[in-house]
Amino acid sequence: MFKTYSAKKDKVYQILDEKGNLVLPEEEPKITKETLLKMYQTALFARRADIKALQYQRQGRMLTYAPNIGQEGVQIGTAAAMEEKDWFSPMYRDLSIQLYRGESLENIYLYWYGNERGSLKPKGVKNLPVNVIIGSQTNIAAGLAMASKIRQTDEVTVFTVGDGGTSHGEFYEGLNFAAVFDLPVVGVIQNNQYAISTPTNKATKAETFAQKGVAFGIPYALVDGNDPLAVYKTVKTAIERARKGEGASLIEAYTYRMGPHTTSDDPSIYRTKEEEASWAKKDPLIRFKNYLIKKGYWSEKEEESYLETIEKEIGETFQKVESYGAKVELKEIFEHTFAAMTPELKSQMEEHEEFLKEVK
Amino acid sequence: MAAITLLQAINQALDQAMANDERVVVYGEDTGFEGGVFRVTAGLQKKYGEARVFDTPISESTIAGAAIGMAINGLLPVAEIQFDGFIFPALTDLVTHAARFRNRSRGQYSVPMVLRVPHGGGIRALEHHSESIEMFVASVPGLKVVTPSTPYDAKGLLLAAINDPDPVIYLEPKKIYRAGRQEVPEESYQIPLGKAKVVKPGTDITVVSWGALVRMVEKAALEVAKEGISVEVIDLRTLVPYDKETLIQSVKKTGKFMVVTEAVKSYGPASELIAMINEEAFYHLEAAPVRFTGFDITVPLARGEHYHYPSEEKIISYLRKLYLAKP
């Protein structure tokens, strides 16, 4: 009478193993050298930018910060599979995707520095601002894609969500909506094993997050999130389907948050050093670098000089943000509430201006 | 008596409630194993086990909604919403069910649940972590709303909330979780809901506030006292049902009324309190009542928050003006 679904036979799709060897050479995606280098360099840049941000935070120079360390592989594979015209509806731990798709580190730092101006994207970059409300980006993604469908553009919308985010109603409601209307949506679950301190076995009873696609009636895939090539290929396939009008799909990228949830979090409370060490071996940057070196596209020497360059660039970027980021004009906190400031807002602002003059 | 922080007082209240009544259960996001992101529930899972103190999926709607079912079925759930700005998915369950079950069932069912919510701004946090949500819950018929400003009150009000037969939203002023210590009795005690507290008596102006801002108002009052302005400071403690009588009596004495809150000005809690005073003590007013509030804007990120968040200086400025105001 009752059936249970098992995803145990679903193998995790992997092209590159931990050491950077091609385990499925026939599956190796055709990516140009230029793109591969952009992918790797962006991932490395994001890693260093995170590490520096954590340092700045400890020095009291940065505010609460959510690093993407460990998740660069899934992010860079996802970003590279997208086209410029595609929409990205993010969560809040997507630094590598943000950078790859053309956001500046300066603005990203500025945002985490506590200044809304950091959410401004360069013209033509179709990344929505950081979304802190868990899972709600799914609904927005469904809406972006609905508009693409109605307006008959060939954009695809990609959204990311964490393992924890799949517990939210919006994840189910949004993906169901996307499924029902065959919307061009690709959902990428970055399963980094923890929702702050809560492990995935307390977020789902299902064997995988990927299999949730079954219930939506959409195709799903389970991919090694630390393998940028496998992620790239999976996301690319999903995007192509979506672009052809074949509807939504769901991808679970199995990865690991190597850093804290945010700088307010202490992972030593809920996970062991052994566990962290076992995942360090699966670091996406290690396998990607080895792969590139084997292909003759990259070398330790180039890495060294690249690191030196970006170290300087990242440091200078943060100093620049520090030089102006703390200054916010009173007007800025009012003027974007509505297209035109209401008389009430204007009077509240003017009253505060008066007060500021009074105490000067 | 030991001197403890407001956060420790809440922990102690939960601990004693669980020890004294096995119907009490505590849960939320990261609430069990880790003891919450603020560590308010630290140690409880170890002491009372995973069945009574547990972590949930990130599902605010179900955190609130399941509390309704648990409460109907014989438990006293004390659930946690991790941050004020995360409560919105839970509003469906609070508004459509928690608040209405007593009425819908003509008193057959009641929902004795408590929803704890770290509340308010001034901590330089990320978006959605510094919200004032009074108006979203206090305007719902059937929900009680409580917010303490001291460790002593935090413990007594929480125990009263857990003991209350109706759903209570318990707003915790996170800015002052660890801001100071106060001697708090070891034993279990309750502070009745619906009773305000006169923090500082005065004769010229009545100021009512609640949560993290009470201390700021008190400091401002002490400052203007040096200029001869005598301010009566009232900590509302319970927003629903609120203590009309204490406010009315105070205004009848002072003739001047100001509400200090970080919530929005338009349609916010200050408007309700002033409307009531206009109705009940209009002929005793010697000047127009004053709303000292946050602006009608999205709470700014850290670098712009100082404009929005109330300051002692600005409260002082308002007090001086109100003191001089004439009908």
Boltz contact constraints between the chains, C-beta under 6 A:
constraints:
  - contact:
      token1: [A, 63]
      token2: [B, 124]
      max_distance: 6.0
  - contact:
      token1: [A, 63]
      token2: [B, 302]
      max_distance: 6.0
  - contact:
      token1: [A, 64]
      token2: [B, 126]
      max_distance: 6.0
  - contact:
      token1: [A, 114]
      token2: [B, 301]
      max_distance: 6.0
  - contact:
      token1: [A, 114]
      token2: [B, 302]
      max_distance: 6.0
  - contact:
      token1: [A, 114]
      token2: [B, 303]
      max_distance: 6.0
  - contact:
      token1: [A, 115]
      token2: [B, 303]
      max_distance: 6.0
  - contact:
      token1: [A, 116]
      token2: [B, 301]
      max_distance: 6.0
  - contact:
      token1: [A, 132]
      token2: [B, 126]
      max_distance: 6.0
  - contact:
      token1: [A, 132]
      token2: [B, 127]
      max_distance: 6.0
  - contact:
      token1: [A, 132]
      token2: [B, 128]
      max_distance: 6.0
  - contact:
      token1: [A, 134]
      token2: [B, 58]
      max_distance: 6.0
  - contact:
      token1: [A, 164]
      token2: [B, 58]
      max_distance: 6.0
  - contact:
      token1: [A, 167]
      token2: [B, 57]
      max_distance: 6.0
  - contact:
      token1: [A, 167]
      token2: [B, 58]
      max_distance: 6.0
  - contact:
      token1: [A, 167]
      token2: [B, 59]
      max_distance: 6.0
  - contact:
      token1: [A, 168]
      token2: [B, 58]
      max_distance: 6.0
  - contact:
      token1: [A, 169]
      token2: [B, 61]
      max_distance: 6.0
  - contact:
      token1: [A, 195]
      token2: [B, 58]
      max_distance: 6.0
  - contact:
      token1: [A, 196]
      token2: [B, 30]
      max_distance: 6.0
  - contact:
      token1: [A, 197]
      token2: [B, 30]
      max_distance: 6.0
  - contact:
      token1: [A, 197]
      token2: [B, 34]
      max_distance: 6.0
  - contact:
      token1: [A, 198]
      token2: [B, 30]
      max_distance: 6.0
  - contact:
      token1: [A, 198]
      token2: [B, 55]
      max_distance: 6.0
  - contact:
      token1: [A, 202]
      token2: [B, 55]
      max_distance: 6.0
  - contact:
      token1: [A, 203]
      token2: [B, 57]
      max_distance: 6.0
  - contact:
      token1: [A, 269]
      token2: [B, 34]
      max_distance: 6.0
  - contact:
      token1: [A, 270]
      token2: [B, 34]
      max_distance: 6.0
  - contact:
      token1: [A, 326]
      token2: [B, 303]
      max_distance: 6.0
  - contact:
      token1: [A, 328]
      token2: [B, 303]
      max_distance: 6.0
  - contact:
      token1: [A, 328]
      token2: [B, 304]
      max_distance: 6.0
  - contact:
      token1: [A, 330]
      token2: [B, 307]
      max_distance: 6.0
  - contact:
      token1: [A, 333]
      token2: [B, 297]
      max_distance: 6.0
  - contact:
      token1: [A, 333]
      token2: [B, 300]
      max_distance: 6.0
  - contact:
      token1: [A, 333]
      token2: [B, 304]
      max_distance: 6.0
  - contact:
      token1: [A, 333]
      token2: [B, 307]
      max_distance: 6.0
  - contact:
      token1: [A, 334]
      token2: [B, 297]
      max_distance: 6.0
  - contact:
      token1: [A, 337]
      token2: [B, 297]
      max_distance: 6.0
  - contact:
      token1: [A, 348]
      token2: [B, 295]
      max_distance: 6.0
  - contact:
      token1: [A, 355]
      token2: [B, 314]
      max_distance: 6.0
  - contact:
      token1: [A, 355]
      token2: [B, 317]
      max_distance: 6.0
  - contact:
      token1: [A, 359]
      token2: [B, 313]
      max_distance: 6.0
